[in-house]
């Protein structure tokens, strides 16, 4: 074989096919390899090639090994051409590297953020610095089209441009022509008899559009949204007695111009069934009566799938509270179609009792393990307790550090009486640097700056600095909260603040009150929901005289001085079991706080009690009650500090009246607040029409009652003001917005009316 030259060549049409073709076309006689050379490398290390070859120097070369070598090199995905050349007994491996991706760019993309698209392509291997692969580019193009289809942009076109540049590199540009989104023009439900088509379509989040569709995008077709709506439709029927309801088919038709979509849902209602009875069967640990009290299925009422699911879940959870992690509960229906009756047998088998061997935490890349573990109420090496596990999950979720919290129970192999709890969390950013602007009908323009870290250094501590200014109220506050100042869960909070307030323009005058202070308080948890607070502070308040200063302010300043120093001691109690602190739909909140100063220039006691209760009427409506009582008393024969007065009127109290104008007035006509306060509010919430289940945008109707009374006034319920109206609340991207249109229904001469009131921007 010396003195002659043979070449084995395979192109990138297909590595395997080309390799086979090359071997058949350029067969060579076996020989012993004296040397191996690699040519054509630019970025790939020679060692990568040598490691892929199925032979070494000194090995016997044959056609089979040559074919395997070509397959292996193509399998690396780094080369678009591979050749094997034989010069005597020297094997030369000649490769042509694939171009490297130098940059990936997008043009014409408005629907998606470019960073999100770049990240998606990186996950499939198409990113800067990686070899260019036409198959990956085609896959990326198809994925982009799929994403646009999910956004109802069926006419979107994607064109990939590959631009070669120096040093065997290419630039990739995905040019997108998005077009207009396809709109749902028609939704039909066929086969319904018991409920009108309008009633059933009203259950859907998808609709044919309205004036709010620009925000909700409810007229854009989405398969996921349609599936959710179909489940809502199914649940509606199953909760009203239609045990055998079925959705037979769903047709989605798109117009030739890809702009209009029609949806047709075919259903079979079946007959309506009534529950005839419920009985228990199986092992209930001798606690049949306790389990019977958990039954939500009611005999004599129409079949309700929700009640069946609630019952089986309640049984399973109750078994779990006794350590039976693997209880099997099944509700078996016995259908009498002749009389349209159904009875249920709830069969239960508690299986084996288990204890928790280990609690494993994953996903907390930034948050320390101890921050999560200290919220756990289910301990390792203790009996499994479903109630404690649920409580643990809720406590971790309420920290606010995680986007998602999930606890999974896993069997321990070889130990049937043991389980592990795998806690998976998904962290979210907990720090914020914010510049904001807000506007309210009372405060006018307000500017704000804040820097916050709710989970500083992953320790669970809260740090913040806030600066807010408006025409009438300005404040600066520094706060530090350590929720676990002690291992027992006692919290410590330190506040340093400055506040300056002026009278509202309508009240006239240019006097002001300036308060500088600091406080230290501790919170002691007495139960899972109850916390008691103790604290003390030091305040310096300055009455700055000006035009139209109320006589009450002057009277207090003449007694205690225009600058007074107080040492307030505080004690409070909070009980909060609401399902959400931002948009609650169930649960209660109670707050009781007292502040007393027996040292310094002011001697007083001030107490405030608030009670909130949220009751879900159904999926759409929530009714909320709020009551607040305030009481202030001077001590030692001194005057009550006017800057500790309660105020009422406006958003947060009695809407329809100007902010802070209810109650006593000075001879100058200025509202000066009072030492006693009553506020009662009732609200009915519902998602905004067209917004589906988006609870960040809600419509509400309300009734407000309240007033403020002076120190020497009798609390006369006949003097209570009242109003009613409607409003909108929206957790907008720039902060919470509340708008209320109120009509006073009980008012008196001289009351200052303001029927439209609103506030936007974060309130601190």
LUMFI-590561 format. One line per 10 residues: number of its first residue (from 1); their letters; for each residue x, y, z of C-alpha. Coordinates in Angstrom, 2 decimals. Layout:
<atoms>
NUM = a = X:Y:Z; ...
</atoms>
This chain:
<atoms>
1 = xxxxxxxxxx = 0.00:0.00:0.00; 2.97:2.26:0.00; 3.42:4.84:-2.71; -0.27:5.15:-3.41; -3.04:7.40:-2.05; -6.66:6.59:-1.24; -9.39:8.77:0.20; -12.42:7.91:2.26; -14.82:10.84:2.23; -18.23:11.47:3.82
11 = xxxxxxxxxx = -20.30:14.59:3.44; -22.89:15.91:5.85; -25.95:14.90:3.89; -26.27:12.20:6.50; -23.38:10.99:8.60; -24.43:7.34:8.71; -25.45:7.06:5.06; -22.42:8.97:3.85; -20.09:6.86:5.93; -21.52:3.66:4.52
21 = xxxxxxxxxx = -21.28:5.04:0.99; -17.67:6.04:1.50; -16.61:2.63:2.71; -18.25:0.88:-0.23; -16.79:3.35:-2.73; -13.27:3.56:-1.37; -12.54:0.17:0.14; -8.90:-0.31:1.16; -6.91:-3.31:2.22; -6.28:-3.63:5.96
31 = xxxxxxxxxx = -2.96:-2.20:7.19; -1.21:-1.30:10.42; -1.48:2.39:11.26; 1.96:3.91:11.76; 0.76:7.50:12.34; -2.46:9.53:12.52; -2.63:13.16:11.48; -5.59:15.57:11.86; -6.04:18.50:9.47; -8.60:21.32:9.26
41 = xxxxxxxxxx = -9.08:22.03:12.96; -9.76:25.62:13.98; -11.45:25.58:17.37; -11.87:21.91:18.21; -9.04:20.37:20.21; -7.16:17.52:18.50; -7.70:15.38:21.56; -11.44:15.49:20.90; -10.88:13.89:17.49; -8.38:11.30:18.69
51 = xxxxxxxxxx = -10.70:10.29:21.55; -13.48:9.59:19.04; -11.44:7.34:16.75; -11.92:3.58:17.26; -8.22:2.87:16.60; -4.79:4.06:17.72; -1.28:4.07:16.26; -0.17:0.47:15.95; -3.71:-0.85:15.51; -4.91:-2.68:12.43
61 = xxxxxxxxxx = -7.04:-0.45:10.15; -9.90:-1.84:8.07; -13.00:-0.58:6.30; -15.28:-1.29:9.27; -13.14:0.82:11.59; -13.02:3.61:9.03; -16.83:3.66:8.80; -17.08:3.69:12.61; -14.60:6.57:12.80; -16.63:8.69:10.39
71 = xxxxxxxxxx = -19.85:7.94:12.27; -18.24:8.87:15.58; -16.85:12.16:14.28; -20.16:13.15:12.75; -21.84:12.18:15.99; -19.91:14.93:17.78; -22.01:17.48:15.89; -18.92:19.65:15.36; -18.12:18.93:11.70; -19.96:19.37:8.44
81 = xxxxxxxxxx = -17.41:17.37:6.42; -15.10:14.47:7.36; -12.51:12.71:5.16; -10.13:9.87:5.85; -7.09:9.77:3.57; -4.50:7.04:3.50; -0.92:7.86:2.51; 1.04:4.69:2.80; 0.49:3.50:6.35; -0.34:7.01:7.62
91 = xxxxxxxxxx = -3.98:7.84:8.21; -4.93:11.51:7.68; -8.20:12.73:9.22; -9.36:15.85:7.38; -12.31:17.70:8.89; -14.25:20.84:8.08; -15.69:22.38:11.20; -19.22:23.65:11.40; -19.46:27.43:11.61; -19.81:28.84:15.11
101 = xxxxxxxxxx = -22.78:31.00:16.00; -21.45:34.51:16.60; -24.74:36.23:17.42; -28.49:35.55:17.52; -30.86:38.42:16.90; -34.58:38.95:16.37; -36.35:41.47:14.19; -40.02:42.40:14.22; -40.82:40.76:17.57; -43.26:42.86:19.57
111 = xxxxxxxxxx = -45.30:40.14:21.28; -42.31:38.56:23.06; -39.33:39.94:24.91; -36.06:39.30:23.06; -34.32:38.08:26.21; -37.01:35.44:26.73; -36.62:34.24:23.13; -32.83:34.13:23.45; -33.16:32.05:26.62; -35.57:29.64:24.89
121 = xxxxxxxxxx = -33.13:29.08:22.01; -30.27:28.61:24.45; -32.17:25.74:26.04; -32.28:23.85:22.73; -28.57:24.47:22.08; -28.75:27.38:19.64; -26.69:30.12:21.23; -23.52:32.16:20.82; -20.33:30.12:20.78; -22.04:26.84:19.82
131 = xxxxxxxxxx = -21.62:25.13:16.43; -24.27:26.13:13.92; -26.70:23.34:13.09; -29.29:23.82:10.39; -31.56:21.28:12.09; -31.51:23.32:15.28; -32.26:26.49:13.33; -35.26:24.80:11.72; -36.39:23.57:15.12; -36.06:27.06:16.56
141 = xxxxxxxxxx = -38.09:28.48:13.67; -40.87:25.97:14.30; -40.82:26.71:18.02; -41.20:30.44:17.36; -44.20:29.75:15.14; -45.72:27.56:17.85; -45.30:30.28:20.45; -47.05:32.80:18.19; -49.89:30.35:17.55; -50.31:30.09:21.34
151 = xxxxxxxxxx = -50.85:33.86:21.31; -53.48:33.58:18.52; -51.07:35.01:15.93; -51.79:32.34:13.35; -50.54:34.42:10.45; -47.09:34.98:11.95; -44.22:34.23:9.57; -40.66:33.51:10.63; -37.68:33.75:8.24; -34.20:32.67:9.32
161 = xxxxxxxxxx = -31.24:34.49:7.81; -27.75:33.00:8.13; -24.96:35.52:7.46; -21.39:34.13:7.24; -18.68:36.31:8.78; -14.94:36.01:9.27; -13.27:33.14:11.12; -15.89:30.58:10.10; -18.69:32.16:12.08; -22.29:33.04:11.26
171 = xxxxxxxxxx = -24.85:35.53:12.50; -28.41:34.27:12.86; -31.35:36.62:12.46; -34.94:35.52:12.96; -37.17:38.00:11.16; -40.79:37.81:12.29; -43.83:39.24:10.60; -46.35:38.95:13.41; -49.49:40.15:11.70; -52.72:40.67:13.59
181 = xxxxxxxxxx = -53.96:38.22:16.22; -56.89:35.99:15.35; -60.04:36.94:17.24; -62.83:34.70:18.46; -65.90:35.75:16.49; -68.33:33.06:17.58; -68.78:30.59:20.43; -71.61:28.08:20.26; -72.75:25.43:22.72; -74.95:22.74:21.19
191 = xxxxxxxxxx = -77.04:20.18:23.06; -77.87:22.19:26.17; -81.47:22.04:27.41; -81.46:22.93:31.10; -79.41:26.12:30.91; -79.37:28.86:28.32; -76.45:29.23:25.99; -75.82:32.72:27.35; -75.57:31.38:30.91; -73.09:28.71:29.89
201 = xxxxxxxxxx = -70.96:31.05:27.77; -70.85:33.40:30.73; -68.81:30.74:32.56; -66.04:30.96:29.96; -62.98:33.13:30.26; -62.84:33.11:26.45; -65.37:35.36:24.76; -65.98:37.27:21.57; -64.46:40.45:22.93; -65.54:43.62:24.65
211 = xxxxxxxxxx = -64.28:47.02:25.57; -61.83:45.49:28.08; -60.36:42.90:25.71; -57.24:45.00:25.20; -56.36:44.15:28.80; -57.80:40.65:29.29; -57.10:39.32:25.76; -60.17:37.16:26.34; -60.99:37.12:22.61; -57.68:35.45:21.73
221 = xxxxxxxxxx = -57.98:31.72:21.30; -55.79:29.51:23.46; -56.09:25.74:23.69; -55.12:25.87:27.36; -57.80:28.48:28.08; -60.42:26.51:26.16; -59.58:23.36:28.12; -59.95:25.33:31.35; -63.32:26.67:30.19; -64.49:23.17:29.28
231 = xxxxxxxxxx = -63.56:21.99:32.77; -65.53:24.91:34.20; -68.51:23.90:32.05; -68.21:20.28:33.18; -67.95:21.32:36.83; -71.02:23.55:36.45; -73.16:20.63:35.29; -71.69:18.07:37.69; -72.35:20.37:40.63; -76.02:20.67:39.66
241 = xxxxxxxxxx = -77.03:17.05:39.52; -76.01:16.05:35.98; -74.00:12.99:36.92; -73.63:11.68:33.35; -72.88:14.98:31.63; -70.36:14.67:28.80; -68.64:16.98:26.33; -68.91:15.06:23.09; -66.67:17.14:20.85; -65.12:20.53:20.33
251 = xxxxxxxxxx = -64.57:22.08:16.93; -62.28:25.06:16.41; -62.47:26.57:12.92; -60.26:29.35:11.58; -61.09:31.54:8.61; -58.99:31.39:5.41; -57.35:34.72:6.26; -56.42:33.34:9.71; -58.10:36.25:11.49; -61.42:34.82:12.73
261 = xxxxxxxxxx = -62.01:31.78:14.94; -65.26:29.95:15.62; -65.67:27.50:18.50; -68.45:24.92:18.75; -68.90:22.76:21.83; -71.23:19.76:21.62; -72.58:18.46:24.93; -74.92:15.78:26.23; -76.52:16.78:29.51; -78.06:13.48:30.57
271 = xxxxxxxxxx = -80.61:13.27:33.37; -80.49:15.14:36.63; -79.85:12.91:39.66; -80.73:13.45:43.32; -78.72:11.93:46.18; -80.77:9.29:48.01; -78.31:8.45:50.77; -74.72:8.13:51.97; -73.19:5.28:53.96; -69.69:4.48:55.22
281 = xxxxxxxxxx = -67.86:1.23:54.62; -64.42:0.12:55.73; -62.06:0.85:58.61; -62.58:4.23:60.22; -60.35:3.68:63.27; -63.38:3.54:65.53; -64.16:7.19:64.73; -67.18:6.79:62.49; -69.04:9.68:64.08; -66.14:12.07:63.51
291 = xxxxxxxxxx = -65.92:10.97:59.88; -69.68:11.30:59.42; -69.41:14.94:60.49; -67.03:15.49:57.57; -69.53:14.29:54.95; -70.48:17.14:52.62; -72.82:15.07:50.44; -76.42:15.89:51.34; -79.25:13.39:50.85; -82.28:14.87:49.12
301 = xxxxxxxxxx = -80.21:17.42:47.21; -79.06:17.24:43.57; -75.81:15.38:42.97; -72.84:17.71:43.41; -69.38:16.55:42.29; -67.76:19.30:44.35; -69.34:17.91:47.52; -68.10:14.42:46.66; -64.55:15.70:46.10; -64.66:17.75:49.30
311 = xxxxxxxxxx = -65.80:14.71:51.27; -63.09:12.36:50.00; -60.43:15.03:50.56; -61.69:15.72:54.08; -61.56:11.99:54.86; -58.05:11.64:53.45; -56.82:14.68:55.39; -58.41:13.41:58.60; -56.69:10.04:58.20; -53.47:11.94:57.61
321 = xxxxxxxxxx = -53.84:13.75:60.92; -53.52:10.35:62.63; -50.40:9.41:60.70; -52.02:7.38:57.89; -50.25:8.89:54.90; -51.48:6.28:52.42; -55.20:6.15:53.21; -57.41:5.13:50.30; -60.84:6.78:50.21; -63.30:6.12:47.38
331 = xxxxxxxxxx = -66.85:7.39:46.87; -68.73:4.68:44.95; -71.98:5.76:43.27; -74.95:3.42:42.95; -77.13:4.84:40.17; -80.87:4.20:39.90; -81.68:5.48:36.41; -85.37:4.58:36.63; -85.91:7.10:39.42; -82.91:9.35:38.70
341 = xxxxxxxxxx = -81.44:8.67:42.14; -77.85:8.05:43.20; -76.55:6.79:46.53; -72.93:6.81:47.67; -70.87:4.33:49.60; -67.70:5.89:50.94; -65.18:3.07:51.29; -62.04:3.79:53.30; -58.92:1.82:54.05; -56.37:3.68:56.22
351 = xxxxxxxxxx = -53.56:1.35:55.13; -50.43:1.65:57.29; -49.35:4.35:59.69; -46.11:6.10:58.83; -43.64:8.50:60.31; -41.45:11.05:58.58; -37.86:9.93:58.21; -36.43:13.04:56.56; -37.48:16.46:55.25; -35.59:17.36:52.07
361 = xxxxxxxxxx = -35.57:20.93:50.76; -34.72:21.79:47.15; -34.81:24.93:45.04; -33.65:27.35:47.76; -30.50:28.42:45.97; -30.37:31.75:47.81; -32.47:31.24:50.92; -30.80:29.38:53.74; -32.18:26.00:54.73; -32.90:27.14:58.27
371 = xxxxxxxxxx = -35.22:29.90:57.01; -37.45:27.21:55.48; -37.03:24.59:58.20; -37.97:26.91:61.05; -41.43:27.30:59.49; -41.94:23.51:59.47; -44.32:22.09:62.04; -43.90:18.48:60.90; -40.68:17.23:62.49; -38.39:14.46:61.33
381 = xxxxxxxxxx = -38.66:11.11:63.16; -42.23:12.01:64.17; -45.54:10.46:63.15; -46.83:11.75:59.83; -49.43:14.49:60.45; -51.31:15.85:57.45; -52.52:18.92:59.35; -49.01:19.88:60.36; -47.70:19.35:56.84; -50.38:21.62:55.37
391 = xxxxxxxxxx = -49.69:24.22:58.05; -45.98:23.99:57.26; -46.61:24.54:53.58; -48.83:27.56:54.27; -46.26:29.08:56.62; -43.49:28.71:54.03; -45.74:30.22:51.35; -46.63:33.18:53.58; -42.95:34.10:53.84; -43.29:35.67:50.41
401 = xxxxxxxxxx = -39.86:34.49:49.28; -41.06:31.82:46.88; -43.14:31.81:43.73; -44.27:28.24:44.34; -44.13:25.81:47.27; -44.88:22.11:46.87; -44.53:19.26:49.38; -44.47:15.71:48.07; -44.73:12.57:50.19; -42.34:9.86:49.00
411 = xxxxxxxxxx = -42.09:6.22:50.13; -38.81:5.07:51.63; -37.67:1.91:49.79; -37.56:-1.08:52.09; -39.31:0.77:54.92; -43.11:0.58:54.52; -43.74:2.63:57.67; -41.53:5.56:56.66; -41.89:8.47:54.27; -39.72:11.36:53.18
421 = xxxxxxxxxx = -41.12:14.84:52.59; -39.61:16.57:49.56; -40.12:20.31:49.77; -39.66:21.97:46.38; -39.61:25.76:46.28; -39.19:28.18:43.41; -37.52:31.37:44.54; -38.53:34.80:43.37; -36.70:38.14:43.61; -37.20:39.59:47.08
431 = xxxxxxxxxx = -35.32:42.84:46.65; -36.59:45.94:44.93; -35.29:49.34:44.03; -38.22:51.50:43.09; -38.85:55.02:41.93; -42.54:55.77:41.91; -45.09:58.49:41.44; -48.64:58.51:42.70; -51.66:60.74:42.50; -54.72:60.86:44.68
441 = xxxxxxxxxx = -57.68:63.16:44.90; -56.62:64.15:48.42; -52.82:64.07:48.31; -52.28:65.38:44.77; -48.90:64.42:43.27; -46.65:62.21:45.39; -43.16:60.98:44.58; -41.48:58.04:46.21; -38.22:56.16:46.40; -37.70:52.90:48.20
451 = xxxxxxxxxx = -35.13:50.17:48.47; -36.28:46.95:50.09; -34.92:43.52:50.74; -37.41:41.09:52.24; -34.89:38.26:52.46; -31.58:40.00:53.08; -28.64:37.70:52.33; -31.02:34.72:52.43; -31.53:35.10:56.19; -35.22:36.02:56.12
461 = xxxxxxxxxx = -34.59:39.48:57.57; -36.39:42.54:56.20; -34.57:45.81:55.48; -36.06:48.90:53.87; -35.53:52.58:53.32; -38.44:54.64:52.02; -38.85:58.25:51.04; -42.27:59.62:50.09; -43.45:63.11:49.40; -46.74:64.68:48.44
471 = xxxxxxxxxx = -48.15:68.14:48.65; -49.53:67.58:52.15; -47.67:64.62:53.64; -43.97:63.77:53.57; -42.17:60.92:55.24; -38.83:59.18:55.56; -38.68:55.76:57.19; -35.95:53.21:57.86; -37.05:49.75:59.00; -35.33:46.56:60.03
481 = xxxxxxxxxx = -37.26:43.40:60.97; -35.75:40.15:62.20; -38.65:37.62:62.25; -36.58:35.16:64.30; -34.69:37.37:66.72; -34.79:34.32:68.98; -35.02:30.66:68.02; -38.53:30.56:69.48; -39.80:32.90:66.78; -39.83:36.21:68.67
491 = xxxxxxxxxx = -39.48:39.01:66.13; -37.73:42.34:66.53; -38.50:45.48:64.55; -36.63:48.78:64.60; -38.14:51.90:63.00; -36.67:55.35:62.51; -38.99:57.88:60.88; -39.78:61.48:60.06; -43.26:62.73:59.10; -44.45:66.17:58.13
501 = xxxxxxxxxx = -48.13:66.91:57.47; -49.95:70.04:56.37; -53.67:70.81:56.16; -55.40:70.01:52.90; -55.77:72.94:50.57; -59.52:73.10:51.04; -58.98:73.66:54.77; -56.62:76.59:54.28; -53.59:77.59:56.29; -49.89:76.88:56.04
511 = xxxxxxxxxx = -49.14:75.51:59.51; -47.65:72.02:59.82; -46.87:69.19:62.22; -43.43:67.56:62.12; -42.71:64.32:63.97; -39.34:62.66:64.33; -39.11:59.37:66.15; -37.75:55.90:66.62; -39.27:52.74:68.04; -38.33:49.22:69.04
521 = xxxxxxxxxx = -40.91:46.45:69.23; -40.98:42.71:69.69; -43.56:40.23:68.43; -44.23:37.06:70.43; -46.17:34.27:68.67; -48.68:32.71:71.06; -50.19:30.39:68.43; -49.92:29.72:64.71; -52.17:32.70:63.97; -51.81:34.95:67.03
531 = xxxxxxxxxx = -48.96:37.35:67.70; -48.62:39.81:70.58; -46.43:42.89:70.17; -44.62:44.93:72.81; -42.61:48.04:72.13; -41.46:51.49:73.10; -40.46:54.59:71.23; -39.28:58.15:71.45; -41.06:60.92:69.51; -40.42:64.60:69.07
541 = xxxxxxxxxx = -43.33:66.58:67.63; -43.12:70.20:66.56; -46.14:72.41:65.95; -45.03:74.93:63.37; -47.35:77.95:63.51; -48.82:79.50:60.41; -51.95:81.07:59.05; -55.29:79.59:60.12; -53.68:77.35:62.73; -56.52:75.72:64.72
551 = xxxxxxxxxx = -57.10:76.93:68.26; -56.80:73.35:69.52; -53.25:73.20:68.21; -52.38:76.46:69.92; -54.00:75.31:73.17; -51.92:72.14:73.20; -48.76:74.02:72.25; -49.33:76.53:75.07; -49.56:73.66:77.57; -46.91:71.24:76.30
561 = xxxxxxxxxx = -44.85:73.63:74.20; -44.60:74.01:70.46; -42.04:71.23:70.63; -43.01:68.24:72.75; -41.24:64.98:73.47; -43.19:61.79:74.20; -42.16:58.27:75.19; -44.95:56.01:73.86; -45.18:52.38:74.97; -47.10:50.06:72.66
571 = xxxxxxxxxx = -48.80:46.72:72.99; -50.77:44.96:70.29; -52.30:41.72:69.14; -52.86:40.41:65.62; -54.71:37.35:64.39; -54.63:36.78:60.65; -55.92:33.69:58.84; -56.83:35.32:55.51; -56.00:33.46:52.33; -54.22:36.50:50.89
581 = xxxxxxxxxx = -52.95:39.80:52.22; -53.44:41.60:48.89; -56.71:40.29:47.44; -58.30:38.12:50.15; -61.44:36.09:49.50; -61.77:34.23:52.81; -60.60:34.43:56.38; -60.43:37.05:59.10; -58.03:39.70:60.31; -58.13:41.19:63.78
591 = xxxxxxxxxx = -55.85:43.88:65.14; -55.84:45.40:68.61; -53.27:48.02:69.43; -52.70:50.35:72.36; -50.23:53.17:72.79; -49.58:54.96:76.06; -47.23:57.77:77.04; -46.63:58.38:80.73; -43.25:60.04:80.35; -42.36:63.23:78.57
601 = xxxxxxxxxx = -44.56:66.21:77.70; -47.62:64.25:76.61; -49.63:61.92:78.85; -52.22:59.88:77.02; -53.48:56.45:76.05; -54.69:55.57:72.56; -56.27:52.29:71.44; -57.52:50.97:68.12; -59.35:47.76:67.19; -59.96:46.51:63.64
611 = xxxxxxxxxx = -61.93:43.49:62.48; -62.11:42.26:58.88; -64.04:39.24:57.64; -64.11:37.88:54.09; -66.80:35.40:53.05; -66.75:33.77:49.59; -70.31:33.52:48.28; -69.21:31.57:45.21; -66.43:31.57:42.65; -67.33:35.06:41.46
621 = xxxxxxxxxx = -68.45:36.99:44.53; -66.87:37.75:47.89; -68.47:39.81:50.61; -66.20:41.69:53.02; -66.91:43.38:56.35; -64.65:45.85:58.10; -65.12:47.49:61.46; -62.78:49.85:63.25; -63.03:51.51:66.65; -60.63:54.09:68.04
631 = xxxxxxxxxx = -60.40:55.64:71.49; -58.00:58.19:72.95; -57.85:59.53:76.51; -55.58:62.13:78.18; -53.86:61.21:81.44; -52.91:63.29:84.44; -55.36:66.08:83.72; -53.51:67.10:80.56; -54.80:67.72:77.06; -54.89:64.88:74.56
641 = xxxxxxxxxx = -52.16:65.47:71.93; -53.89:66.81:68.83; -51.41:65.03:66.58; -52.69:61.68:67.94; -56.30:62.39:66.90; -58.27:60.01:64.71; -59.55:61.16:61.31; -62.32:59.91:59.07; -63.66:60.62:55.61; -62.37:59.56:52.20
651 = xxxxxxxxxx = -60.74:56.37:50.97; -60.11:53.93:53.79; -62.99:55.18:55.94; -66.22:56.83:54.72; -66.04:57.42:51.00; -67.96:60.27:49.42; -66.70:62.77:52.01; -63.47:64.71:51.64; -60.40:63.10:53.12; -60.18:63.60:56.88
661 = xxxxxxxxxx = -63.00:66.15:57.13; -65.53:64.33:59.33; -65.82:65.08:63.02; -65.02:68.20:65.10; -63.92:71.45:63.53; -62.02:74.35:64.91; -63.40:77.89:64.97; -61.28:78.45:61.87; -63.28:75.76:60.09; -60.38:73.32:59.96
671 = xxxxxxxxxx = -61.06:69.64:60.62; -58.98:68.59:63.62; -60.09:64.97:64.10; -61.24:63.50:67.39; -60.45:61.11:70.20; -63.09:58.53:69.27; -63.69:56.90:65.93; -66.26:54.51:64.46; -65.97:53.07:60.96; -68.10:50.31:59.42
681 = xxxxxxxxxx = -67.67:49.11:55.84; -69.36:46.46:53.75; -68.13:45.53:50.27; -69.17:43.03:47.61; -66.28:42.08:45.31; -66.36:40.42:41.93; -63.82:40.09:39.11; -64.22:42.92:36.67; -66.56:42.00:33.79; -64.47:40.56:31.01
691 = xxxxxxxxxx = -61.44:40.01:33.25; -62.26:36.35:33.94; -60.70:35.10:37.16; -58.07:37.84:37.24; -58.38:38.98:40.85; -55.92:41.83:40.34; -58.78:43.75:38.69; -61.98:43.77:40.72; -65.26:45.65:40.78; -66.96:46.29:44.11
701 = xxxxxxxxxx = -70.03:47.87:45.58; -69.88:49.30:49.09; -71.70:50.82:52.02; -69.73:52.98:54.49; -70.79:54.29:57.88; -68.68:56.25:60.33; -67.71:59.42:62.15; -65.18:60.92:64.55; -66.09:62.49:67.90; -64.22:65.02:70.01
711 = xxxxxxxxxx = -63.03:64.48:73.59; -65.92:66.42:75.14; -68.56:65.18:72.70; -71.07:62.47:73.37; -70.94:59.53:70.97; -74.19:60.09:69.13; -75.01:57.38:66.61; -77.48:59.78:65.08; -74.48:61.77:63.86; -73.00:58.88:61.87
721 = xxxxxxxxxx = -72.44:59.65:58.21; -73.17:57.03:55.54; -72.51:56.57:51.86; -72.87:53.96:49.17; -71.37:53.49:45.75; -69.24:51.42:43.42; -65.53:51.23:42.80; -62.66:49.54:41.03; -59.46:48.14:42.53; -56.54:47.19:40.33
731 = xxxxxxxxxx = -53.08:45.91:41.19; -51.58:47.82:38.29; -47.94:47.58:37.16; -47.20:50.93:38.86; -48.95:50.08:42.11; -52.41:49.57:43.59; -55.21:51.71:42.16; -58.51:52.30:43.90; -61.28:54.40:42.46; -64.63:54.96:44.14
741 = xxxxxxxxxx = -67.77:56.79:43.08; -69.84:57.42:46.21; -73.19:58.97:47.00; -73.63:60.17:50.59; -76.95:58.87:51.87; -76.67:60.39:55.33; -75.01:63.81:55.54; -75.38:67.06:57.45; -75.09:70.74:56.67; -71.48:71.79:56.24
751 = xxxxxxxxxx = -70.19:68.34:55.27; -67.64:68.47:52.48; -68.71:66.10:49.73; -66.38:64.49:47.20; -68.15:61.86:45.13; -65.17:60.72:43.02; -62.07:59.63:44.88; -59.08:57.69:43.67; -55.52:56.77:44.54; -52.77:55.24:42.45
761 = xxxx = -49.30:54.29:43.50; -48.00:52.27:46.39; -49.18:53.52:49.77; -46.54:53.31:52.52
</atoms>
